[in-house]
Amino acid sequence: MKTIFFLLSLLICFFVDSQNIQTENIQIVRDIYGVPHIFGKTDADAAYGLAWAHAEDDFLSIQENVLPSKGLAGSVLGKEGLLFDYLLKFTSLDITVPKLYNEGALSDTFKRVLSGYVQGLNAYAKKFPEQVIHKAIFPLTEIDVLNGYMIKLSLMAGLGLALKATKENRIEMYNAPNEIGSNGFAIAKELMDDDKTLLVGNSHQPIEGGFAWYEAHIQSEEGWNITGGLFPGAMTIFVGNNEHLGWTHTVNYHSFGDIYKLKTKRKSYFIDGSWKKFDVRKAKLKLKIGFLKIGVTKKLYDTDFGPVFSTKHGKYAFRFPVYKDIRAAEQWYKMNKSSNWNEFENALKMEALPLFNVIYADKDNNIMLHSGGQIPDRDPKLNWKQPIDGTSSKAKWEKLIDYYHKPTVLNPKCGYVYNANNTPLKSTGESCEWNDYFVGLQLFTMNRAEIFDRYFQNKKGKFSDNDIHEIKYNKSYLKDASYFNHLKILFTLDENKYPRLKDVIQAVKSWDFDANVTDTNASVVLLVHKMLSKKINTSIGFLTIRNELLSEEDAVWALKKAKQFLLKTHHTIYPELGAVQRHIRGDLSFPSGGMSEVPRATESSIYDKKKGIYRLNGGDGYIHFAKFSITGVEIRTINAFGASSMKNSPHYTDQMELFINEKTKPMTLDKAEIFRNAVRVYRPK
């Protein structure tokens, strides 16, 4: 059956691909920052141009993202890549995606866009074979690109965290937030001093690699005209705005799937009073070890609940809807092309995105927060604490919560909506909140959202651009909320009890809870965060919402390690934060403020052990401001590095200084203006 699906997919892909793109219908315009503005006669033309332009700037990341789509990640990336190849087989995406594609899950209109994108990548690979990292990647098919979407979305929708938590026998961590977060807010024009509706998108992703934002503008004669951010291997804008409306996403943490603890005996599992045979499959994988590539065969087991993950602690079945629906890419396409709220909401009602909050604003002064995703409709009478008892089919849900029962706040009289990966029960003013419940609803809130909540609630008068800058680039922790309450022991330790740590304890107590770049006490706190995250194997965000408070033992251990690190590398416990944490690429290195779980979020990893320098690798990356009014839309953006990941490009680092100084660059959707200020205009040939 699998072979039949594969052959059918190739046949259909050949038919769609026969509608060859004519490159004379495509123009790529590079602006002063190297950002590509792609113009096509049709949407498919524009998708081809997007693929070509993105490949010019980051072909490596695009290829690495599609490697698992063909089961090649292990062959190129080794053990780390093998996990992605395994995920493709574990979820049966290699069977499901071509099956749904052939059965008409996607519209013919979108298939043409998908085909245009695939043709663009294949043409680029053919012209520049020296850049291809594995000869078996190309030619790509539409199925390969869709597989790439599904693998990434499955990981983001909780499957990755579920696998990790199960493997480590810490299933209570399944719904724990990680460092990848986001901020977003929208403000109605009545609250803005310039009478313009505001949208702020501020996603917190890795700033390099397969999950890093790439900025582009896409325009066609078929009405596609949008600018914003997308990931390598994507054929539409994920977050951004067109002439009429805009939106951003933040990750939500509803429970998008379940883990079932199985009772097993050899080749069977126990369910509803009797033993049932596993359905058994085989996955043939390849692993690179040094210069060798060896074959690896894994047996895969399926149950009534879903695929089985085996650990030394037992066998668990996973049930997630994400890998049963391939329409997410088309939903983003329809969101891209929406021209008003009704059209945008119709796109949302596809409910093909497996997760994400949507923060929205438009030229008609509509603002909205919708906390969406494919959320199982669970029986509230049952116990849904993870892992779930897998010996009864009563906990096998079949339906998903529909659109109208998911948290939505549209045009609240309070005049604003926000989200910072917090519960949708807190998204606007107290009198305007969505107030309902379903099993699996995210309930926790962390520091960033607490800051937004207080700022918006306490704001008097209208918002100015300076006010927006102040809240967006806020670097503080609240002294009387989740952060302080859970880490309280750090700030209340008796230094006389630990005389050898008296200086670092006093530094922490003297800290003003603000991660300013010149702060000389913040470096100790940064290092304490790093040490705690490593020791407890979790994010700082989770430490501020878990049931347990930070123990005195762990606090003292982290302070000791932080002191040792700073004295060894900086020869003082009081270096400025920017001396320890820096924004680095190529020959450029800038001091950086910010930390985890503040609105100006920065994530960093050790870069130079000898000098004690941490390099930014996540947090703030692509930031997008859009203002809508009767005169049009005003757009300002910034990216962490630049438009290109190629070291020889002038746009490899040309936005870094603006980014670190909290400034932006103007963007436009106007074709005449773009050509008037163009640095380079060419066709993908």
C-alpha positions in Angstrom: 0.0 0.0 0.0 2.8 2.4 0.9 4.4 1.8 -2.6 1.1 2.6 -4.3 0.8 5.9 -2.4 4.3 6.8 -3.3 3.8 6.2 -7.0 0.5 8.1 -7.0 2.2 11.1 -5.4 4.9 11.1 -8.0 2.3 10.9 -10.8 0.3 13.8 -9.4 3.4 15.9 -8.7 4.5 15.3 -12.3 1.2 16.5 -13.5 1.3 19.7 -11.4 4.9 20.3 -12.2 4.1 20.2 -15.9 2.8 23.7 -15.4 6.3 25.1 -15.7 7.0 28.5 -14.3 8.3 31.1 -16.8 11.0 33.1 -15.1 10.5 36.1 -17.3 7.3 36.6 -15.2 9.4 37.0 -12.0 11.5 39.8 -10.7 13.5 39.9 -7.4 14.3 43.4 -6.0 16.8 43.7 -3.3 16.6 46.8 -1.1 19.4 48.6 0.8 19.3 45.9 3.5 19.2 43.0 1.0 15.6 42.1 1.9 14.0 40.4 -1.2 10.9 41.9 -2.7 9.5 39.2 -5.0 7.2 40.1 -7.9 5.4 37.5 -10.0 2.6 37.5 -12.5 0.9 34.7 -10.6 1.1 33.5 -7.1 3.0 30.4 -8.3 5.5 32.7 -10.0 6.0 34.6 -6.8 6.5 31.4 -4.8 9.2 30.3 -7.3 10.9 33.7 -6.8 10.6 33.4 -3.0 12.3 29.9 -3.2 15.1 31.3 -5.3 15.7 34.4 -3.2 15.7 32.5 0.0 18.1 29.9 -1.4 20.5 32.7 -2.3 20.5 33.8 1.3 20.3 30.5 3.2 20.3 27.4 1.0 21.9 25.4 3.7 19.1 25.8 6.3 16.5 25.1 3.6 18.2 21.8 2.7 18.7 20.8 6.4 15.0 21.4 6.9 14.0 19.1 4.1 16.6 16.3 4.8 14.2 14.4 7.1 11.5 14.7 4.4 13.5 12.2 2.4 14.9 10.3 5.4 18.4 11.8 4.8 19.0 13.7 8.0 20.9 10.8 9.6 23.1 10.4 6.5 24.2 14.1 6.6 23.9 15.2 10.2 24.6 12.0 12.1 22.8 11.0 15.3 21.0 14.3 15.8 19.6 14.1 12.3 18.5 10.5 12.7 16.0 11.6 15.3 14.2 13.6 12.6 14.2 10.7 10.2 12.8 8.6 12.9 10.0 11.1 13.6 8.9 10.9 9.9 8.5 7.2 10.2 7.2 7.2 13.8 4.3 9.4 12.9 3.7 7.6 9.6 4.0 11.0 7.8 5.7 9.2 5.0 2.4 7.4 4.4 -0.2 10.0 5.5 1.1 13.1 3.6 1.0 11.5 0.1 -2.3 9.8 0.9 -4.0 13.1 1.9 -2.4 15.0 -0.9 -3.7 12.5 -3.5 -7.1 12.5 -1.9 -7.5 16.3 -2.4 -6.8 17.7 1.0 -5.3 20.8 -0.7 -7.0 23.0 -3.3 -5.7 23.1 -6.9 -5.0 26.8 -6.4 -2.6 26.1 -3.5 -1.1 23.1 -5.3 0.0 25.5 -8.1 1.7 27.7 -5.5 3.4 24.7 -3.9 4.5 23.5 -7.3 6.0 27.0 -8.1 7.9 26.9 -4.9 9.3 23.4 -5.5 10.3 24.3 -9.1 12.2 27.3 -7.7 14.2 25.2 -5.3 14.9 22.6 -7.9 16.0 25.2 -10.4 18.4 26.8 -7.9 19.9 23.4 -7.0 20.4 22.6 -10.6 22.2 25.9 -11.3 24.4 25.7 -8.2 25.1 22.0 -7.6 28.2 22.8 -5.6 25.9 24.1 -2.9 23.9 20.9 -2.6 24.8 19.0 0.6 23.5 15.6 -0.5 22.8 14.6 -4.1 19.7 12.7 -3.1 17.8 15.8 -1.9 17.0 17.0 -5.4 14.8 17.0 -7.2 12.3 17.9 -4.5 8.6 17.0 -4.8 5.6 18.7 -3.3 5.4 15.8 -0.8 8.9 16.5 0.4 8.1 20.2 1.2 4.9 19.2 3.0 6.8 16.6 5.0 9.1 19.3 6.1 6.2 21.4 7.3 4.6 18.5 9.2 7.8 17.4 10.9 8.5 20.9 12.2 4.8 21.5 13.2 4.7 18.1 15.0 7.6 19.1 17.1 6.2 22.5 17.9 2.8 21.1 18.8 4.2 19.2 21.7 5.3 15.9 20.2 8.9 16.9 20.7 8.4 17.8 24.4 6.4 14.6 24.9 9.1 12.4 23.5 11.8 14.2 25.5 9.8 14.1 28.8 8.9 10.4 28.3 12.4 9.4 27.5 13.7 11.2 30.6 10.8 9.7 32.7 9.7 13.3 33.6 6.3 13.3 32.0 5.2 16.1 34.3 7.4 18.2 32.0 5.4 17.4 28.9 3.6 20.8 28.8 6.4 22.8 30.3 7.4 25.9 28.3 10.8 26.2 26.8 12.9 29.2 26.0 11.3 29.6 22.5 8.5 32.1 23.2 7.0 35.2 21.7 5.4 38.5 22.5 2.6 40.1 20.5 0.0 42.8 21.1 -2.5 44.9 19.2 -3.9 48.3 20.2 -7.1 49.9 18.8 -6.7 53.4 17.3 -8.7 55.0 20.1 -5.9 54.3 22.5 -3.1 55.5 20.2 -2.1 59.1 20.1 -1.8 59.1 16.3 -5.2 57.5 15.8 -3.7 54.4 14.1 -4.3 50.8 14.9 -1.1 49.1 16.0 0.2 45.6 15.7 3.5 44.4 17.3 5.0 41.1 16.4 8.0 39.9 18.5 8.6 36.2 18.1 11.3 34.6 20.2 13.0 31.9 18.1 16.5 30.7 17.5 18.2 33.5 15.5 20.1 31.1 13.2 19.2 27.8 11.6 16.0 26.0 10.7 13.7 27.9 13.1 15.2 31.3 12.4 13.1 34.0 10.8 13.8 35.1 7.2 12.2 38.4 6.1 10.7 38.7 2.6 8.0 40.6 0.7 5.9 38.7 -1.8 3.7 40.4 -4.4 1.8 39.0 -7.4 -0.8 40.3 -9.9 -3.2 37.8 -8.4 -3.5 39.9 -5.2 -0.8 38.4 -3.0 1.1 41.4 -1.4 2.5 40.7 2.0 5.7 41.3 4.0 6.9 39.4 7.1 8.8 36.4 8.4 9.0 32.8 7.4 11.2 29.8 8.2 13.6 28.0 5.8 11.6 25.7 3.5 8.3 27.8 3.8 6.4 29.1 0.8 4.3 31.8 2.5 4.7 34.5 5.2 4.0 33.1 8.7 3.8 36.4 10.5 3.5 39.9 9.0 1.0 42.1 7.2 -0.5 43.0 3.8 -2.1 46.3 2.8 -5.3 45.5 4.8 -4.3 43.5 7.9 -1.6 41.8 9.8 -1.0 39.2 12.5 1.6 37.6 14.6 1.8 34.3 16.4 2.9 33.2 19.8 3.3 29.6 21.0 0.5 28.4 23.2 0.7 25.5 25.6 -2.7 23.9 25.5 -2.5 20.1 25.7 -2.4 19.2 21.9 -2.1 15.5 22.5 -1.8 12.8 25.1 0.6 10.2 26.4 -0.8 6.8 27.3 1.0 4.4 29.6 0.6 0.9 28.2 0.4 -2.5 29.8 2.3 -4.8 27.5 3.3 -8.5 27.2 5.7 -9.4 24.4 3.9 -8.3 21.2 0.6 -7.3 22.7 -0.9 -4.5 24.8 -3.8 -4.8 27.2 -6.9 -2.7 26.5 -10.6 -3.0 27.5 -10.1 -6.3 29.3 -8.1 -8.2 26.7 -4.8 -8.5 25.0 -4.4 -7.0 21.5 -1.5 -7.4 19.1 0.6 -4.4 18.1 0.5 -3.4 14.5 4.2 -3.7 13.6 6.1 -1.6 11.0 9.8 -1.3 10.1 11.7 1.9 9.6 14.9 1.7 7.6 17.2 4.6 8.5 20.7 5.6 7.7 23.2 7.0 10.1 26.5 8.8 9.4 29.3 7.9 11.8 32.5 9.6 10.8 33.0 8.8 7.1 30.7 5.7 7.3 27.0 5.5 6.7 25.4 2.5 8.3 21.9 1.1 7.9 19.6 1.1 11.0 16.4 -0.8 11.2 13.8 0.1 13.9 10.6 -1.8 14.6 7.7 0.6 15.0 4.6 -0.4 16.9 1.1 1.1 16.6 -1.9 0.9 18.9 -5.5 2.1 19.0 -4.2 5.3 20.6 -1.3 5.9 18.2 2.3 5.1 17.7 4.4 3.5 20.5 7.5 5.0 22.1 9.6 2.5 24.0 11.8 3.5 27.0 13.5 1.6 29.8 10.6 2.9 32.0 7.9 1.3 29.8 6.0 1.7 26.6 3.9 4.7 25.8 1.4 5.5 23.1 1.2 9.0 21.6 -2.0 10.5 20.3 -1.7 13.8 18.5 -3.9 15.3 15.7 -1.0 17.3 14.2 0.3 14.5 11.9 -3.2 13.8 10.5 -3.7 17.1 8.7 -1.5 18.6 5.9 -3.4 21.8 5.3 -1.4 24.2 7.6 0.6 25.6 4.7 -2.6 26.4 2.8 -4.2 28.1 5.8 -1.2 30.4 6.0 -1.6 31.1 2.3 -5.2 32.1 2.8 -4.3 34.2 5.8 -1.7 35.9 3.6 -4.3 36.8 0.9 -7.1 37.9 3.2 -8.3 41.4 2.7 -10.6 41.9 5.7 -11.6 40.4 9.0 -14.2 38.1 7.5 -11.8 36.5 5.0 -9.2 36.2 7.7 -11.6 34.5 10.1 -12.6 32.1 7.4 -9.0 31.1 7.0 -8.8 30.6 10.8 -11.8 28.4 10.6 -9.9 25.9 8.5 -8.3 25.0 11.9 -5.4 23.4 10.1 -2.7 25.0 12.2 -1.9 22.6 15.0 -1.1 25.3 17.6 -0.5 29.1 18.0 -2.1 32.2 19.4 -3.0 34.7 16.7 -2.8 38.4 17.5 -4.5 40.4 14.7 -5.1 44.0 13.6 -6.5 45.6 10.4 -7.2 48.9 8.7 -10.9 48.8 9.9 -9.6 49.0 13.5 -10.4 45.4 14.3 -8.1 43.8 16.9 -8.3 40.2 18.0 -6.6 37.4 20.0 -7.5 33.8 19.1 -5.8 30.9 21.0 -6.1 28.2 18.4 -4.8 24.8 17.4 -6.0 21.3 17.1 -7.1 20.6 20.7 -8.6 17.2 21.6 -12.2 17.4 22.9 -11.7 15.4 26.1 -14.3 14.0 28.4 -14.1 16.2 31.5 -15.3 13.3 33.7 -12.0 11.4 33.1 -8.6 11.9 34.7 -6.3 13.4 32.1 -3.2 13.7 34.2 -0.2 12.5 32.1 0.5 9.7 31.5 -3.0 8.4 31.0 -4.0 4.9 31.7 -3.8 3.1 28.4 -5.7 0.0 29.4 -9.1 1.6 28.6 -10.3 3.1 25.4 -12.5 5.5 27.3 -9.7 8.1 27.1 -9.4 7.7 23.3 -10.8 11.0 22.1 -12.0 11.2 18.5 -13.0 14.9 18.0 -11.3 18.2 18.3 -12.6 21.4 20.0 -14.3 23.5 17.4 -13.4 27.1 16.5 -16.2 28.7 18.4 -15.2 27.1 21.7 -11.6 28.2 21.6 -10.5 31.4 23.4 -11.2 34.4 21.3 -11.3 38.1 22.2 -12.5 40.3 19.3 -12.6 44.1 19.6 -12.6 44.3 23.4 -13.9 47.6 24.8 -10.6 47.7 26.8 -8.9 48.5 23.5 -6.0 46.1 23.4 -5.0 42.4 23.3 -1.7 40.8 24.1 0.0 37.5 24.6 3.4 36.4 25.8 2.9 32.6 25.9 0.6 33.0 28.8 -2.9 31.6 29.4 -5.6 33.2 27.1 -7.6 33.8 30.2 -5.4 36.8 30.5 -5.2 38.7 27.2 -6.8 42.1 27.8 -8.4 44.2 30.5 -10.1 42.4 33.4 -13.6 43.3 32.3 -13.0 42.1 28.7 -11.5 38.7 29.2 -12.6 35.4 27.6 -14.0 33.3 30.4 -14.5 29.6 29.7 -12.7 26.3 30.1 -11.9 23.0 28.4 -9.7 20.1 29.4 -6.2 20.9 28.4 -6.5 24.7 28.6 -3.2 26.4 29.3 -3.5 28.1 32.7 -0.1 29.4 33.6 1.4 32.9 33.1 5.0 34.0 33.3 6.9 37.2 33.9 6.6 38.7 30.4 2.8 38.5 30.4 2.6 39.8 34.0 4.5 42.8 32.9 2.3 43.4 29.9 -0.8 43.0 32.0 0.3 45.6 34.6 1.6 48.0 32.0 -1.6 48.0 30.0 -3.9 48.0 33.0 -2.1 50.9 34.7 -1.5 53.0 31.6 -3.2 56.4 31.8 -4.0 58.3 28.6 -3.1 57.3 25.1 -0.1 55.4 23.9 2.8 57.1 22.1 5.6 55.5 20.1 7.8 56.0 23.1 5.4 54.1 25.3 5.4 51.2 22.8 9.2 51.2 22.7 9.2 51.2 26.5 7.1 48.1 26.9 8.5 46.2 23.9 12.1 46.6 25.1 11.4 46.2 28.8 14.1 44.1 30.5 12.8 43.7 33.9 11.3 41.1 36.2 8.5 41.9 38.6 9.5 41.8 42.3 6.1 40.5 43.5 5.0 37.9 40.9 5.9 34.5 39.5 9.6 35.1 39.0 10.3 36.4 42.5 7.8 34.1 44.3 9.4 30.9 42.9 13.0 32.0 43.1 12.5 33.9 46.4 15.2 32.1 48.3 17.9 33.6 45.9 16.9 37.1 47.1 16.5 36.3 50.8 19.5 34.2 51.6 21.3 35.0 54.8 24.8 35.9 53.7 26.1 35.3 57.2 25.1 31.6 56.8 27.3 31.4 53.7 30.3 33.7 54.3 32.2 32.5 51.3 29.3 33.5 49.1 28.6 36.8 50.9 29.7 39.0 47.9 27.5 37.2 45.3 24.5 37.0 47.7 24.8 40.8 48.3 25.1 41.3 44.5 21.9 39.5 43.9 20.1 41.3 46.7 21.4 44.6 45.3 20.2 43.9 41.8 17.3 46.1 40.7 15.6 43.3 38.7 16.5 44.9 35.4 18.8 43.3 32.8 20.4 46.5 31.6 23.5 46.0 29.5 25.7 48.1 31.9 24.4 46.5 35.1 27.2 45.1 37.2 25.0 42.9 39.4 23.0 41.4 36.6 25.9 39.2 35.4 25.7 37.1 38.6 22.0 36.7 38.1 22.5 35.7 34.4 25.0 33.0 35.5 22.8 31.8 38.3 20.0 31.3 35.7 22.4 29.4 33.4 23.5 27.1 36.3 20.0 26.4 37.5 18.7 25.6 34.0 21.6 23.2 33.5 21.2 21.5 37.0 17.5 21.1 36.9 17.4 20.5 33.2 14.6 23.0 32.4 14.0 26.6 31.4 13.9 29.6 33.7 10.4 30.1 32.6 9.3 26.7 33.9 11.1 27.3 37.2 8.8 30.2 37.7 5.6 28.3 37.3 6.3 24.8 38.6 4.7 23.6 41.8 8.0 23.4 43.7 9.8 26.5 44.8 13.6 26.9 44.3 15.3 25.1 47.1 18.0 26.7 49.2 20.4 23.9 48.3 20.0 24.6 44.6 20.2 28.3 45.1 23.5 28.1 47.0 24.9 25.6 44.4 24.1 28.0 41.6 25.6 31.0 43.4 28.8 29.1 44.0 29.1 28.0 40.4 28.3 31.5 39.1 31.0 33.0 41.4 33.6 30.5 40.3 32.8 31.1 36.6 33.0 34.9 36.9 36.2 35.0 38.9 37.9 32.5 36.6 36.9 34.3 33.4 36.4 37.9 34.3 38.4 38.1 37.5 35.5 39.9 39.2 31.9 39.1 40.1 30.9 42.5 39.0 31.5 42.7 35.2 28.8 44.6 33.2 26.2 42.3 31.8 27.3 43.3 28.3 30.8 42.0 29.0 29.4 38.5 29.6 26.5 38.4 27.1 27.2 39.6 23.6 25.6 39.7 20.1 28.3 38.2 17.8 28.5 37.3 14.2 31.6 37.4 12.0 33.9 40.2 13.1 31.2 42.1 15.0 30.5 41.8 18.7 28.1 44.0 20.6 27.3 44.0 24.3 23.7 42.9 25.0 21.2 43.3 27.8 18.1 41.3 28.3 17.6 37.8 29.8 15.1 34.9 29.6 11.5 35.8 30.3 11.7 39.5 30.0 10.0 41.3 27.1 13.4 42.1 25.5 14.2 38.4 25.7 17.6 37.1 25.0 18.8 33.5 25.1 22.5 32.8 25.0 24.9 30.0 25.1 28.6 29.7 26.0 30.8 31.1 23.2 34.2 31.5 24.7 34.8 29.5 27.9 38.2 31.1 28.5 36.9 34.6 28.3 33.5 33.8 29.9 31.4 35.1 27.0 27.9 34.0 26.2 26.6 34.6 22.6 23.0 35.4 21.8 21.3 32.4 20.0 17.6 33.1 20.6 15.0 35.4 22.0 14.3 38.6 20.1 15.0 38.0 16.5 12.6 39.3 13.8 10.5 42.2 15.2 7.6 43.7 13.2 5.7 46.9 13.8 2.6 47.8 11.7 0.3 50.7 11.9 -3.0 50.8 10.0 -5.0 53.9 9.1 -7.2 55.3 6.3 -4.0 56.4 4.6 -2.5 52.9 4.4 -0.1 50.9 6.5 3.3 51.9 8.0 5.8 49.1 8.6 9.0 49.0 10.6 11.0 45.8 11.1 14.4 44.6 12.3 16.2 41.3 12.2 18.9 40.1 14.5 21.7 39.8 11.9 20.7 40.6 8.4 18.9 39.3 5.3 21.6 36.7 4.4 23.3 33.8 6.2 26.1 33.9 3.6 29.4 35.1 5.2 30.5 36.9 2.1 27.3 38.9 1.8 27.2 42.6 2.9 23.8 41.7 4.5 25.3 39.0 6.8 25.6 41.5 9.7 24.2 44.9 8.5 21.2 44.9 10.8 23.1 43.9 14.0 23.9 47.4 15.2 20.3 48.6 14.7 19.0 45.5 16.4 21.2 45.8 19.5 20.4 49.6 19.8 16.7 48.8 19.7 16.1 50.6 16.4 14.2 49.5 13.2 14.3 50.0 9.5 11.3 51.0 7.3 9.6 48.5 5.0 7.0 49.1 2.3 4.5 47.2 0.1 4.5 49.9 -2.6 5.9 48.6 -5.8 6.9 52.0 -7.2 8.8 52.9 -4.1 10.5 49.6 -4.0 11.8 49.9 -7.6 12.7 53.6 -7.0 15.0 52.7 -4.1 16.2 49.3 -5.5 19.8 48.3 -5.1 19.5 45.3 -7.4 16.8 44.0 -9.8 17.1 40.6 -11.5 15.3 37.5 -12.6 15.9 34.0 -11.2 17.9 32.4 -14.0 
